[in-house]
Amino acid sequence: MLKWILTLVIAIFLLGMVAPHLARFIRFGQLPGDFNFRFRGRRYAVPVATTLIFSLLLWLISRAI
């Protein structure tokens, strides 16, 4: 159980570091279905479609393994 938690933490950390760099190339967060809005001078993003696509990809990868 501890190995899975450690693996999950490391994977989330690495994804957090890599995602901003990949965002420039794959248009992360700018798909149809992703919501962006400004409120009091700040920009907020709700990437619904991107989250669904990444969830589907991770599910397919996990099923293949």
N, CA, C and O atoms as CSV, one atom per row, in Angstrom:
chain,resi,resn,atom,element,x,y,z
A,1,MET,N,N,0.830,-1.198,0.000
A,1,MET,CA,C,0.000,0.000,0.000
A,1,MET,C,C,0.872,1.258,0.000
A,1,MET,O,O,0.582,2.224,-0.705
A,2,LEU,N,N,1.933,1.235,0.792
A,2,LEU,CA,C,2.814,2.391,0.871
A,2,LEU,C,C,3.527,2.630,-0.465
A,2,LEU,O,O,3.762,3.775,-0.851
A,3,LYS,N,N,3.868,1.546,-1.164
A,3,LYS,CA,C,4.524,1.698,-2.466
A,3,LYS,C,C,3.603,2.383,-3.467
A,3,LYS,O,O,4.053,3.218,-4.253
A,4,TRP,N,N,2.307,2.034,-3.445
A,4,TRP,CA,C,1.357,2.653,-4.370
A,4,TRP,C,C,1.173,4.134,-4.066
A,4,TRP,O,O,1.086,4.950,-4.984
A,5,ILE,N,N,1.114,4.484,-2.799
A,5,ILE,CA,C,0.962,5.897,-2.421
A,5,ILE,C,C,2.198,6.686,-2.836
A,5,ILE,O,O,2.087,7.792,-3.365
A,6,LEU,N,N,3.374,6.115,-2.594
A,6,LEU,CA,C,4.615,6.781,-2.985
A,6,LEU,C,C,4.691,6.933,-4.501
A,6,LEU,O,O,5.099,7.982,-4.999
A,7,THR,N,N,4.303,5.900,-5.234
A,7,THR,CA,C,4.301,5.973,-6.696
A,7,THR,C,C,3.331,7.044,-7.185
A,7,THR,O,O,3.650,7.800,-8.103
A,8,LEU,N,N,2.160,7.111,-6.582
A,8,LEU,CA,C,1.171,8.114,-6.968
A,8,LEU,C,C,1.679,9.528,-6.694
A,8,LEU,O,O,1.500,10.416,-7.527
A,9,VAL,N,N,2.297,9.746,-5.561
A,9,VAL,CA,C,2.831,11.069,-5.220
A,9,VAL,C,C,3.924,11.472,-6.202
A,9,VAL,O,O,3.952,12.615,-6.661
A,10,ILE,N,N,4.811,10.559,-6.525
A,10,ILE,CA,C,5.887,10.860,-7.470
A,10,ILE,C,C,5.320,11.142,-8.860
A,10,ILE,O,O,5.786,12.055,-9.542
A,11,ALA,N,N,4.316,10.364,-9.290
A,11,ALA,CA,C,3.712,10.576,-10.602
A,11,ALA,C,C,3.019,11.934,-10.678
A,11,ALA,O,O,3.140,12.630,-11.685
A,12,ILE,N,N,2.305,12.314,-9.640
A,12,ILE,CA,C,1.632,13.620,-9.623
A,12,ILE,C,C,2.656,14.743,-9.622
A,12,ILE,O,O,2.465,15.756,-10.295
A,13,PHE,N,N,3.733,14.576,-8.881
A,13,PHE,CA,C,4.791,15.587,-8.850
A,13,PHE,C,C,5.412,15.765,-10.230
A,13,PHE,O,O,5.580,16.890,-10.700
A,14,LEU,N,N,5.754,14.646,-10.880
A,14,LEU,CA,C,6.359,14.732,-12.213
A,14,LEU,C,C,5.395,15.309,-13.240
A,14,LEU,O,O,5.799,16.101,-14.091
A,15,LEU,N,N,4.133,14.921,-13.170
A,15,LEU,CA,C,3.145,15.474,-14.087
A,15,LEU,C,C,2.981,16.977,-13.874
A,15,LEU,O,O,2.813,17.729,-14.834
A,16,GLY,N,N,3.029,17.408,-12.630
A,16,GLY,CA,C,2.932,18.835,-12.337
A,16,GLY,C,C,4.104,19.629,-12.883
A,16,GLY,O,O,3.956,20.795,-13.249
A,17,MET,N,N,5.272,18.996,-12.937
A,17,MET,CA,C,6.439,19.682,-13.483
A,17,MET,C,C,6.451,19.678,-15.007
A,17,MET,O,O,6.930,20.628,-15.626
A,18,VAL,N,N,5.932,18.622,-15.611
A,18,VAL,CA,C,5.989,18.470,-17.063
A,18,VAL,C,C,4.813,19.151,-17.756
A,18,VAL,O,O,4.964,19.635,-18.878
A,19,ALA,N,N,3.659,19.199,-17.123
A,19,ALA,CA,C,2.442,19.705,-17.764
A,19,ALA,C,C,2.573,21.127,-18.316
A,19,ALA,O,O,2.119,21.368,-19.435
A,20,PRO,N,N,3.169,22.080,-17.591
A,20,PRO,CA,C,3.266,23.428,-18.179
A,20,PRO,C,C,4.099,23.475,-19.462
A,20,PRO,O,O,3.817,24.272,-20.357
A,21,HIS,N,N,5.125,22.623,-19.552
A,21,HIS,CA,C,5.951,22.610,-20.757
A,21,HIS,C,C,5.226,21.929,-21.912
A,21,HIS,O,O,5.347,22.352,-23.062
A,22,LEU,N,N,4.479,20.887,-21.609
A,22,LEU,CA,C,3.706,20.213,-22.650
A,22,LEU,C,C,2.517,21.037,-23.104
A,22,LEU,O,O,2.028,20.855,-24.218
A,23,ALA,N,N,2.047,21.937,-22.261
A,23,ALA,CA,C,0.866,22.737,-22.578
A,23,ALA,C,C,1.079,23.589,-23.820
A,23,ALA,O,O,0.132,23.872,-24.553
A,24,ARG,N,N,2.302,23.992,-24.052
A,24,ARG,CA,C,2.586,24.803,-25.234
A,24,ARG,C,C,2.451,24.009,-26.525
A,24,ARG,O,O,2.114,24.564,-27.571
A,25,PHE,N,N,2.713,22.711,-26.450
A,25,PHE,CA,C,2.730,21.892,-27.658
A,25,PHE,C,C,1.403,21.197,-27.937
A,25,PHE,O,O,1.045,21.019,-29.102
A,26,ILE,N,N,0.662,20.800,-26.903
A,26,ILE,CA,C,-0.560,20.029,-27.143
A,26,ILE,C,C,-1.821,20.815,-26.817
A,26,ILE,O,O,-2.906,20.237,-26.771
A,27,ARG,N,N,-1.706,22.096,-26.594
A,27,ARG,CA,C,-2.858,22.972,-26.329
A,27,ARG,C,C,-3.659,22.485,-25.123
A,27,ARG,O,O,-4.890,22.478,-25.146
A,28,PHE,N,N,-2.960,22.085,-24.087
A,28,PHE,CA,C,-3.568,21.606,-22.852
A,28,PHE,C,C,-4.463,22.683,-22.259
A,28,PHE,O,O,-4.020,23.812,-22.046
A,29,GLY,N,N,-5.708,22.347,-21.992
A,29,GLY,CA,C,-6.643,23.279,-21.386
A,29,GLY,C,C,-7.338,24.204,-22.355
A,29,GLY,O,O,-8.035,25.125,-21.927
A,30,GLN,N,N,-7.173,23.989,-23.646
A,30,GLN,CA,C,-7.816,24.855,-24.633
A,30,GLN,C,C,-8.672,24.071,-25.608
A,30,GLN,O,O,-8.874,24.496,-26.746
A,31,LEU,N,N,-9.173,22.937,-25.170
A,31,LEU,CA,C,-10.057,22.133,-26.003
A,31,LEU,C,C,-11.482,22.646,-25.884
A,31,LEU,O,O,-11.806,23.344,-24.923
A,32,PRO,N,N,-12.344,22.313,-26.845
A,32,PRO,CA,C,-13.754,22.652,-26.674
A,32,PRO,C,C,-14.301,21.909,-25.442
A,32,PRO,O,O,-14.133,20.696,-25.321
A,33,GLY,N,N,-14.927,22.611,-24.571
A,33,GLY,CA,C,-15.410,22.018,-23.329
A,33,GLY,C,C,-14.592,22.435,-22.121
A,33,GLY,O,O,-14.962,22.134,-20.986
A,34,ASP,N,N,-13.484,23.124,-22.352
A,34,ASP,CA,C,-12.675,23.681,-21.267
A,34,ASP,C,C,-13.107,25.127,-21.043
A,34,ASP,O,O,-13.221,25.906,-21.989
A,35,PHE,N,N,-13.339,25.464,-19.810
A,35,PHE,CA,C,-13.848,26.794,-19.479
A,35,PHE,C,C,-12.736,27.661,-18.912
A,35,PHE,O,O,-12.008,27.245,-18.011
A,36,ASN,N,N,-12.611,28.873,-19.447
A,36,ASN,CA,C,-11.678,29.877,-18.942
A,36,ASN,C,C,-12.469,31.146,-18.672
A,36,ASN,O,O,-13.274,31.580,-19.495
A,37,PHE,N,N,-12.226,31.732,-17.505
A,37,PHE,CA,C,-12.911,32.985,-17.199
A,37,PHE,C,C,-12.052,33.839,-16.282
A,37,PHE,O,O,-11.172,33.351,-15.574
A,38,ARG,N,N,-12.345,35.138,-16.323
A,38,ARG,CA,C,-11.637,36.100,-15.467
A,38,ARG,C,C,-12.573,36.566,-14.374
A,38,ARG,O,O,-13.761,36.800,-14.598
A,39,PHE,N,N,-12.006,36.695,-13.178
A,39,PHE,CA,C,-12.771,37.196,-12.045
A,39,PHE,C,C,-11.830,37.998,-11.172
A,39,PHE,O,O,-10.852,37.472,-10.642
A,40,ARG,N,N,-12.139,39.291,-11.028
A,40,ARG,CA,C,-11.326,40.217,-10.232
A,40,ARG,C,C,-9.854,40.213,-10.635
A,40,ARG,O,O,-8.963,40.199,-9.785
A,41,GLY,N,N,-9.617,40.225,-11.934
A,41,GLY,CA,C,-8.260,40.340,-12.446
A,41,GLY,C,C,-7.472,39.040,-12.492
A,41,GLY,O,O,-6.309,39.047,-12.897
A,42,ARG,N,N,-8.063,37.941,-12.093
A,42,ARG,CA,C,-7.375,36.655,-12.151
A,42,ARG,C,C,-8.030,35.780,-13.206
A,42,ARG,O,O,-9.225,35.896,-13.476
A,43,ARG,N,N,-7.231,34.907,-13.795
A,43,ARG,CA,C,-7.736,33.988,-14.818
A,43,ARG,C,C,-7.897,32.612,-14.183
A,43,ARG,O,O,-6.966,32.087,-13.571
A,44,TYR,N,N,-9.068,32.042,-14.330
A,44,TYR,CA,C,-9.360,30.720,-13.799
A,44,TYR,C,C,-9.667,29.783,-14.964
A,44,TYR,O,O,-10.312,30.173,-15.937
A,45,ALA,N,N,-9.196,28.540,-14.851
A,45,ALA,CA,C,-9.437,27.549,-15.891
A,45,ALA,C,C,-10.071,26.316,-15.269
A,45,ALA,O,O,-9.655,25.851,-14.208
A,46,VAL,N,N,-11.083,25.797,-15.947
A,46,VAL,CA,C,-11.734,24.555,-15.545
A,46,VAL,C,C,-11.650,23.622,-16.754
A,46,VAL,O,O,-12.535,23.644,-17.610
A,47,PRO,N,N,-10.587,22.795,-16.835
A,47,PRO,CA,C,-10.368,21.973,-18.030
A,47,PRO,C,C,-11.160,20.661,-17.998
A,47,PRO,O,O,-10.594,19.597,-17.751
A,48,VAL,N,N,-12.453,20.741,-18.245
A,48,VAL,CA,C,-13.327,19.567,-18.176
A,48,VAL,C,C,-12.985,18.561,-19.273
A,48,VAL,O,O,-12.765,17.387,-18.977
A,49,ALA,N,N,-12.936,18.991,-20.518
A,49,ALA,CA,C,-12.680,18.086,-21.637
A,49,ALA,C,C,-11.272,17.501,-21.563
A,49,ALA,O,O,-11.080,16.316,-21.835
A,50,THR,N,N,-10.300,18.309,-21.203
A,50,THR,CA,C,-8.927,17.826,-21.084
A,50,THR,C,C,-8.822,16.767,-19.994
A,50,THR,O,O,-8.134,15.761,-20.170
A,51,THR,N,N,-9.496,16.983,-18.876
A,51,THR,CA,C,-9.478,16.017,-17.784
A,51,THR,C,C,-10.103,14.698,-18.218
A,51,THR,O,O,-9.589,13.629,-17.888
A,52,LEU,N,N,-11.198,14.767,-18.947
A,52,LEU,CA,C,-11.837,13.544,-19.422
A,52,LEU,C,C,-10.938,12.771,-20.391
A,52,LEU,O,O,-10.861,11.544,-20.321
A,53,ILE,N,N,-10.273,13.469,-21.277
A,53,ILE,CA,C,-9.383,12.813,-22.237
A,53,ILE,C,C,-8.205,12.166,-21.523
A,53,ILE,O,O,-7.866,11.019,-21.816
A,54,PHE,N,N,-7.571,12.881,-20.586
A,54,PHE,CA,C,-6.451,12.302,-19.854
A,54,PHE,C,C,-6.894,11.130,-18.988
A,54,PHE,O,O,-6.154,10.157,-18.845
A,55,SER,N,N,-8.076,11.207,-18.415
A,55,SER,CA,C,-8.590,10.089,-17.623
A,55,SER,C,C,-8.801,8.863,-18.498
A,55,SER,O,O,-8.469,7.746,-18.099
A,56,LEU,N,N,-9.349,9.069,-19.683
A,56,LEU,CA,C,-9.549,7.970,-20.604
A,56,LEU,C,C,-8.219,7.350,-21.031
A,56,LEU,O,O,-8.090,6.127,-21.082
A,57,LEU,N,N,-7.239,8.187,-21.335
A,57,LEU,CA,C,-5.920,7.673,-21.713
A,57,LEU,C,C,-5.278,6.884,-20.587
A,57,LEU,O,O,-4.731,5.808,-20.824
A,58,LEU,N,N,-5.334,7.396,-19.374
A,58,LEU,CA,C,-4.762,6.675,-18.237
A,58,LEU,C,C,-5.493,5.364,-17.985
A,58,LEU,O,O,-4.868,4.365,-17.628
A,59,TRP,N,N,-6.810,5.359,-18.166
A,59,TRP,CA,C,-7.581,4.131,-18.000
A,59,TRP,C,C,-7.172,3.088,-19.045
A,59,TRP,O,O,-6.999,1.912,-18.725
A,60,LEU,N,N,-7.022,3.531,-20.290
A,60,LEU,CA,C,-6.597,2.610,-21.349
A,60,LEU,C,C,-5.210,2.054,-21.086
A,60,LEU,O,O,-4.969,0.867,-21.305
A,61,ILE,N,N,-4.298,2.890,-20.621
A,61,ILE,CA,C,-2.953,2.428,-20.297
A,61,ILE,C,C,-2.983,1.426,-19.149
A,61,ILE,O,O,-2.289,0.410,-19.182
A,62,SER,N,N,-3.784,1.718,-18.147
A,62,SER,CA,C,-3.854,0.800,-16.997
A,62,SER,C,C,-4.475,-0.535,-17.393
A,62,SER,O,O,-4.085,-1.576,-16.865
A,63,ARG,N,N,-5.434,-0.519,-18.317
A,63,ARG,CA,C,-6.042,-1.773,-18.791
A,63,ARG,C,C,-5.061,-2.568,-19.626
A,63,ARG,O,O,-5.100,-3.799,-19.617
A,64,ALA,N,N,-4.171,-1.885,-20.355
A,64,ALA,CA,C,-3.189,-2.568,-21.190
A,64,ALA,C,C,-2.088,-3.228,-20.357
A,64,ALA,O,O,-1.499,-4.232,-20.757
A,65,ILE,N,N,-1.828,-2.641,-19.200
A,65,ILE,CA,C,-0.780,-3.200,-18.324
A,65,ILE,C,C,-1.403,-4.287,-17.520
A,65,ILE,O,O,-0.729,-4.916,-16.705
